[in-house]
Amino acid sequence: MDGRLFFIAVLPDESIQAEVTAFKLYAARHFRSSGALRSPPHITLFPPFSWAPEKLELLDSCLRGFAGLEKPFLQELRNFNCFQPRVIFVDVAHNEALWGLQARLEECLKTELGLETDNSREFHPHVTVAFKDLKRQVFPEAWAHFSGIAFERQFEVRDISLLEHNGRQWEVAGRYGLEGKGG
């Protein structure tokens, strides 16, 4: 891939990030699944894409303009779910505001920057706890553990984040406030 690697996400507030990170650390220690620790807890809005460094100002301007038109909203996280047999995550409650934000972002990036996703993958928001490095034979034990935990939190989505891969892990490269200036 040419360029640097980015993705766009919603990050929960810091207290929820700390709780989810504790779940990730548990998964790493007890189930040998540490891949999810390579990024902060997040809900992916637009999957990883390559972007040329000389065009970063264009990407920044696009995201700033997009976010400026979007309104903040409340998002609920509710318990755990999984993509069997290797991924366990905190489930994201269905919310038309989140689905709308994701669809409008995807359209904006396509129209303004020519960025497109693999449309065969439906938007399924989640906050990963145990990643694809979770071994199939360990999955039942890990799922038994996490599926028994009650976890319900709510946070205000006030911004979207651009995350960049630094060669080892994902870091927040920019935050774009939802200012609600749209019609």
ChimeraX attribute file (.defattr): number of C-alpha atoms within 10 A of each C-alpha:
attribute: neighborCount
match mode: 1-to-1
recipient: residues
	/A:1	8
	/A:2	9
	/A:3	12
	/A:4	16
	/A:5	18
	/A:6	20
	/A:7	19
	/A:8	25
	/A:9	21
	/A:10	22
	/A:11	23
	/A:12	26
	/A:13	15
	/A:14	11
	/A:15	10
	/A:16	16
	/A:17	16
	/A:18	14
	/A:19	13
	/A:20	22
	/A:21	19
	/A:22	14
	/A:23	20
	/A:24	25
	/A:25	19
	/A:26	18
	/A:27	24
	/A:28	20
	/A:29	11
	/A:30	12
	/A:31	18
	/A:32	17
	/A:33	25
	/A:34	19
	/A:35	18
	/A:36	26
	/A:37	21
	/A:38	12
	/A:39	17
	/A:40	20
	/A:41	26
	/A:42	19
	/A:43	22
	/A:44	21
	/A:45	22
	/A:46	21
	/A:47	13
	/A:48	16
	/A:49	17
	/A:50	14
	/A:51	16
	/A:52	12
	/A:53	12
	/A:54	8
	/A:55	10
	/A:56	12
	/A:57	10
	/A:58	12
	/A:59	17
	/A:60	16
	/A:61	12
	/A:62	17
	/A:63	22
	/A:64	18
	/A:65	17
	/A:66	22
	/A:67	25
	/A:68	17
	/A:69	14
	/A:70	22
	/A:71	18
	/A:72	17
	/A:73	14
	/A:74	12
	/A:75	19
	/A:76	17
	/A:77	19
	/A:78	17
	/A:79	18
	/A:80	22
	/A:81	19
	/A:82	19
	/A:83	10
	/A:84	12
	/A:85	15
	/A:86	20
	/A:87	22
	/A:88	27
	/A:89	24
	/A:90	25
	/A:91	21
	/A:92	22
	/A:93	16
	/A:94	14
	/A:95	12
	/A:96	10
	/A:97	16
	/A:98	21
	/A:99	15
	/A:100	12
	/A:101	18
	/A:102	20
	/A:103	14
	/A:104	14
	/A:105	20
	/A:106	17
	/A:107	15
	/A:108	18
	/A:109	18
	/A:110	13
	/A:111	11
	/A:112	11
	/A:113	12
	/A:114	9
	/A:115	15
	/A:116	15
	/A:117	13
	/A:118	7
	/A:119	7
	/A:120	6
	/A:121	7
	/A:122	7
	/A:123	13
	/A:124	12
	/A:125	21
	/A:126	21
	/A:127	24
	/A:128	28
	/A:129	28
	/A:130	31
	/A:131	21
	/A:132	17
	/A:133	15
	/A:134	22
	/A:135	17
	/A:136	14
	/A:137	10
	/A:138	15
	/A:139	20
	/A:140	13
	/A:141	12
	/A:142	23
	/A:143	20
	/A:144	10
	/A:145	11
	/A:146	22
	/A:147	16
	/A:148	10
	/A:149	10
	/A:150	9
	/A:151	15
	/A:152	14
	/A:153	12
	/A:154	15
	/A:155	16
	/A:156	13
	/A:157	20
	/A:158	21
	/A:159	21
	/A:160	24
	/A:161	23
	/A:162	20
	/A:163	21
	/A:164	21
	/A:165	17
	/A:166	11
	/A:167	8
	/A:168	8
	/A:169	14
	/A:170	18
	/A:171	16
	/A:172	17
	/A:173	14
	/A:174	15
	/A:175	20
	/A:176	18
	/A:177	20
	/A:178	21
	/A:179	17
	/A:180	13
	/A:181	12
	/A:182	11
	/A:183	6
